[in-house]
Amino acid sequence: MESNSVHHHLPSAIKLLPSLLQKPLIFPFNFKAQKQPRLALLANCSNNGYSNNVRLASPSSTTTSESPEIDWDNLGFSIVPTDYMYSMKCAQGENFTNGQLQCFGNIELSPSAGILNYGQGLFEGLKAYRKHDGKILLFRPEENALRLRMGAERMCMPAPSVEQFVEAVKQTVLANKNWIPPPGKGSLYIRPLLLGSGAVLGLAPAPEYTFLVYVSPVGNYFKEGLAPINLIVETDVHRATPGGTGGVKTIGNYAAVLKAQKAAKSNGYSDVLYLDSIHKKYLEEVSSCNIFIIKGNVISTPEIAGTILPGITRKSIIDVACNQGFQVEERLVTVDELLDADEVFCTGTAVVVSPVGSVTYLGKRVTFGKEGVGRVSRQLHSALTSLQMGLTEDKMGWVVELE
Ligand SMILES: *Cc1c(COP(=O)(O)O)cnc(C)c1O
């Protein structure tokens, strides 16, 4: 295979889990395996052999000693190795072709891969829910595909077409359907990745790209669940600057906020709220979710102008709130307005709608919603999640049914 040839010439390559977490490996994958017939591969991918009592051919030597059953009631937001992932490659200047499912496991990269040296990479995030009737639901997957394409343009990467993206997501979810939590217990988090996998030395776009999709069952993102989260407004560290990459889901935006997030967590906060880097008074967003404030019948959220990630949950909540008769404004929102709000909530695929119980700014703590979760936040959370879980009629055409 032309696109793999670089690997054969390298003295050593680096093997990484797609999640970059060094869990014990069940099925270390390397590109040579692609030469085997696809079915042979697919028949052997069961990870830990423990989903929904389906005990597929169990891996002979390297099984982990993890619990033989998933504890669906205590899912958090951490990586659980599942059975399959999807992979598709493309050379710079060409189109993605020949995507296929393969065993979830390590990928092999040159030490000089574009992603490792220059951060040429993007990720996406969406969820699949299981309905009581067994149907599997995706929420607006084409929006993720379009956002990946926008980000790819900014990062000088080729991207899969919307159809290829959605097809890859569907195949990955169906291949791992035993890992989708039962209704009400959580969801299957889907993580597409687009990375510069080809070798470069001087700063330049990589000569080869890999699109991967892997999945992991998840419960609540914040350990608080629907209980209110506590945010601290960060005044020194900025997540994004005008002209930068804050508006795309590029991997480099995230390691850069770990320091502020880690400090916040060690002081008991759930996450960090960033301000604009120029005036240091307008709200931007939280590390991985967007923010809304409610005052009376008006719901306001910072407008998308390059430094804020255009969340699909954000966009959906704006429509849901408008349909419910709220006045929704996308504009500059000051930190003073935030402190004076009736309710505050965050939105994102991972957090869905997360009510904010307190905001701390320059040492001053302001609380919202005297009795826990605010009325409007609860109402919007319920409207959106019932749609995503297929419990209410989807008048917007947002839900994609599998099977
Ligand atoms: C992914 C992300 C969001 C939320 O986007 P959704 O499409 O709603 O999941 C918000 N902010 C940042 C920084 C993100 O990375």
Ligand as a Chemical Component Dictionary entry (heavy atoms), coordinates in Angstrom:
data_LIG
# 
_chem_comp.id                   LIG 
_chem_comp.type                 NON-POLYMER 
_chem_comp.pdbx_formal_charge   0 
_chem_comp.three_letter_code    LIG 
# 
loop_
_chem_comp_atom.comp_id 
_chem_comp_atom.atom_id 
_chem_comp_atom.alt_atom_id 
_chem_comp_atom.type_symbol 
_chem_comp_atom.charge 
_chem_comp_atom.model_Cartn_x 
_chem_comp_atom.model_Cartn_y 
_chem_comp_atom.model_Cartn_z 
_chem_comp_atom.pdbx_ordinal 
LIG C1 C1 C 0 -16.706 20.510 21.494 1  
LIG C2 C2 C 0 -16.700 21.821 22.194 2  
LIG C3 C3 C 0 -17.882 22.498 22.536 3  
LIG C4 C4 C 0 -19.248 21.890 22.371 4  
LIG O1 O1 O 0 -19.585 21.550 21.081 5  
LIG P1 P1 P 0 -20.774 20.512 20.840 6  
LIG O2 O2 O 0 -20.876 20.419 19.372 7  
LIG O3 O3 O 0 -21.982 21.084 21.456 8  
LIG O4 O4 O 0 -20.347 19.264 21.488 9  
LIG C5 C5 C 0 -17.780 23.746 23.110 10 
LIG N1 N1 N 0 -16.584 24.304 23.347 11 
LIG C6 C6 C 0 -15.426 23.690 23.060 12 
LIG C7 C7 C 0 -14.149 24.368 23.357 13 
LIG C8 C8 C 0 -15.459 22.426 22.481 14 
LIG O5 O5 O 0 -14.310 21.806 22.210 15 
# 
loop_
_chem_comp_bond.comp_id 
_chem_comp_bond.atom_id_1 
_chem_comp_bond.atom_id_2 
_chem_comp_bond.value_order 
_chem_comp_bond.pdbx_ordinal 
LIG C1 C2 SING 1  
LIG C2 C3 SING 2  
LIG C2 C8 DOUB 3  
LIG C3 C4 SING 4  
LIG C3 C5 DOUB 5  
LIG C4 O1 SING 6  
LIG O1 P1 SING 7  
LIG P1 O2 DOUB 8  
LIG P1 O3 SING 9  
LIG P1 O4 SING 10 
LIG C5 N1 SING 11 
LIG N1 C6 DOUB 12 
LIG C6 C7 SING 13 
LIG C6 C8 SING 14 
LIG C8 O5 SING 15 
# 
